[in-house]
């Protein structure tokens, strides 16, 4: 084998190894071919065949006990929606800010992070990705191009609470980075093998002026783990599969 052929072979092996490593760290989201009613009950057969995944990465706050908080989630998709189920055990549900656009992160809320094309990068004041905060009243908030929070109608959500257990069921419209607030944007149709970036988290407040904990699904390297609202690179990559 001459030198040129050797270099080409080594390059192909390197690309193959990198591709395999990326795929190894890619999660899969199963196609849902049956009707899911968004009622917070998670009673449909579609959910029963999907494995729970943990929300167990401490992004902010002190150590906590399982009695104080534990969480898990499931994902599915169809052509029009990303479907999310979450089960949260929380000993106190706090919603003290009547104005849903004011310090919404300091009340108990579920947070959904979506990067439509899994491209990563900054999304703090743009729509390269979304960081949806869903309050206990089901209002959905994210920051816009003007650096201010706004309500978004991209998510249908119902929460059902019994004792310390809340089940959240959500259907989510997906938009790419061409989205403009207040316009009539085109929703992205989902398809087999499409890659998206996704993470889910929970803001937990137990009667404090600020949230005590912020717990997410994705491991984040370094000391500053509260980067999901800025950096889509911390989201985990997911492939839609049939």
Residue pairs with C-beta under 8 A, 6 or more apart in sequence:
1 9
22 237
25 236
25 237
26 195
26 237
26 238
26 239
27 53
27 236
27 237
27 238
27 239
28 238
28 239
28 240
28 241
29 75
29 76
29 77
29 82
29 196
29 198
29 238
29 239
29 240
29 241
30 49
30 50
30 75
30 76
30 77
30 241
31 76
31 77
31 78
31 192
31 240
31 241
31 242
32 46
32 76
32 77
32 78
32 83
33 46
33 78
34 44
34 45
34 46
35 44
36 44
36 46
36 47
36 76
36 83
36 169
36 171
37 44
38 156
38 157
38 158
38 169
38 170
38 171
39 158
39 160
39 169
40 158
40 159
40 160
40 167
40 168
40 169
41 160
41 167
41 169
42 85
42 87
42 167
42 169
46 76
47 74
47 76
47 85
50 74
50 75
50 76
50 85
51 74
52 72
52 73
52 74
52 87
53 72
53 73
53 74
53 75
53 217
54 71
54 72
54 217
55 70
55 71
55 72
55 73
55 86
55 88
55 200
55 201
55 202
55 215
55 216
55 217
56 70
56 71
56 215
56 217
57 215
57 216
57 217
57 218
57 219
57 220
57 225
58 64
58 213
58 214
58 215
58 225
59 201
59 214
59 215
59 216
59 220
59 225
59 226
59 228
60 211
60 213
60 214
60 225
60 226
61 204
61 211
61 212
61 213
61 214
62 212
62 213
64 204
64 212
64 213
64 215
66 89
67 89
67 91
68 90
68 91
68 204
68 206
68 213
69 88
69 89
69 90
69 91
69 202
69 204
69 213
69 215
70 88
70 89
71 86
71 87
71 88
71 89
71 202
71 215
72 86
72 87
73 84
73 85
73 86
73 87
73 200
73 217
74 84
74 85
74 86
75 82
75 83
75 84
75 85
75 198
75 238
76 82
76 83
77 83
77 190
77 240
78 190
79 189
79 190
79 191
80 173
80 187
80 189
80 190
81 171
81 172
81 173
81 174
81 190
82 114
82 171
82 172
82 174
82 190
82 196
82 198
83 170
83 171
83 172
84 112
84 168
84 169
84 170
84 171
84 172
84 200
85 167
85 168
85 169
85 170
86 110
86 167
86 168
86 170
86 200
86 202
87 165
87 166
87 167
87 168
88 110
88 165
88 166
88 167
88 168
88 202
89 164
89 165
89 166
90 108
90 164
90 166
90 202
90 204
91 164
91 206
92 108
92 205
92 206
92 207
93 108
93 136
93 161
93 166
94 107
94 108
94 205
94 206
94 207
95 107
95 108
95 135
95 136
95 137
96 106
96 107
96 205
97 103
97 104
97 106
97 107
100 135
100 137
100 139
100 141
100 151
101 141
101 149
101 150
101 151
104 133
104 135
104 139
104 141
104 149
105 111
105 133
105 203
105 211
106 203
106 205
106 209
106 210
106 211
107 135
107 136
107 203
107 205
107 211
108 136
108 202
108 203
108 204
108 205
108 211
109 133
109 134
109 135
109 136
109 202
109 203
110 133
110 134
110 157
110 168
110 200
110 201
110 202
111 131
111 132
111 133
111 134
111 200
111 201
111 202
111 203
111 216
111 228
112 130
112 131
112 132
112 134
112 155
112 170
112 172
112 198
112 200
113 129
113 130
113 131
113 132
113 197
113 198
113 199
113 200
113 201
113 228
113 232
113 235
114 129
114 130
114 132
114 172
114 174
114 196
114 197
114 198
114 235
115 123
115 128
115 129
115 130
115 196
115 197
115 198
115 232
115 235
116 129
116 174
116 175
116 176
116 177
116 188
116 196
116 197
117 176
117 177
117 195
117 196
117 197
118 195
118 196
118 197
118 235
118 237
118 238
119 128
119 197
119 232
120 197
120 231
120 232
120 233
120 235
121 128
121 129
121 231
121 232
121 233
122 128
122 230
122 231
122 232
123 129
123 130
123 131
123 230
123 231
123 232
124 143
124 229
124 230
125 143
125 144
125 145
125 146
125 147
126 145
126 177
127 145
127 175
127 176
127 177
127 178
127 179
127 180
128 177
128 232
129 177
129 197
129 232
129 235
130 142
130 152
130 154
130 175
131 142
131 143
131 228
131 229
132 140
132 141
132 142
132 152
132 154
132 155
132 172
133 140
133 141
133 142
133 203
134 140
134 155
134 157
134 168
134 170
135 141
136 159
138 157
138 158
138 159
139 151
140 151
140 152
140 153
140 154
140 155
140 157
141 149
141 150
141 151
141 152
142 149
142 150
142 152
143 149
143 150
143 229
144 150
144 181
145 181
150 181
152 181
154 172
154 173
154 175
155 170
155 171
155 172
155 173
156 170
156 171
157 168
157 169
157 170
158 168
158 169
159 166
159 167
159 168
159 169
160 166
160 167
160 169
161 167
173 187
174 187
174 188
174 190
174 196
175 185
175 187
175 188
176 188
178 185
178 186
179 185
190 240
191 240
192 240
192 241
192 242
193 239
193 240
193 241
194 239
194 240
195 237
195 238
195 239
195 240
196 237
196 238
196 240
197 232
197 235
197 236
197 237
197 238
198 235
198 236
198 238
199 216
199 217
199 218
199 228
199 234
199 235
199 236
200 216
200 217
201 214
201 215
201 216
201 217
201 228
202 214
202 215
202 216
203 211
203 213
203 214
204 211
204 212
204 213
204 214
204 215
205 211
205 212
206 212
214 226
216 225
216 228
217 236
218 228
218 234
218 235
218 236
220 227
220 228
220 234
227 234
228 234
228 235
